[in-house]
């Protein structure tokens, strides 16, 4: 099957995006993203490398968005990406997760999480994934203090506003209803 220049460009962009999102993957995972197109994938990998958009450790068969990510290859994410690839054709959206979730994805109207439970971390992960019994502590960013009384969010420990220059105005408890915010940078 011949690829048009546009199709190849789309695949190149998708590969660059995936590398940017996940940091470092196995080169054969990139090939798995585009089954049956080995020559195209080889061309894409060469283009990414020659343009500086990817680096590789070809002895270990890794590819990454940059040399720092290559050095910090996360085997948990790499393993989770393999699971993701097993659903690749049906996936509508995917993103890296936050520990203990390695990857979250959307498929057939459902949200899924891929979790890697390392030996010795079973209790920790089980605890972290328990149903939430209490609301987490939350800090809410608002554009204007006047928004605060309109909000009804459980577990709020504070409100703040952030200026374009990074200055943060904090509003705590009853202060949230007064005109005395504490300003910090």
HUQUIVEN-V845025 format. One line per field, one symbol per residue. phi: phi as a letter, one per 30 degrees, with the letter a starting at -180 (. if undefined). psi: psi as a letter, one per 30 degrees, with the letter a starting at -180 (. if undefined). burial: b if it has 24 or more other ideal C-beta (glycine too) atoms within 12 Angstrom, else e. Layout:
BEGIN
phi = ???
psi = ???
burial = ???
END
This chain:
BEGIN
phi = .dcdeddddddddddddddddcibbddddddddbeibedddedddddddddidabbcddcicbbdadddddcecdddddddddeddcedcdcabbdccedddbcbcbhibcbbcbccdejcedddeddcdedcbdddbccdbdbeddeddcbbdidcababbdedjdcccbchdedcccbddcbc
psi = kkkleeeeeeeeeeeeeeeeefdklkefeeeffikgheeeeeeeeeeeeffgflllifefhlkleleeeefhkjfeeeeeeeeeffgeffkekklkakkgkekklkkhgkklkkkjjlkfgeeeeeefglkkflklkkkkklekfffeffkikkgkflllkklegfkkjkjkbfffflhikkkl.
burial = eeeeeeebeebbebbbebbebbbbbbbebbbbbbeeeeebbebbbeebbeeebbbbeeeeebbbbeeebbeebbebbbbbbbbbbeeeeebeebbbbeebbbbbbeeeeeebbbbbeeeeeeeeeeeeeeeeeeeeeeebebeebeebeeeeeeeeebbbbeeeeeeebbbeeeebeeeebeeee
END
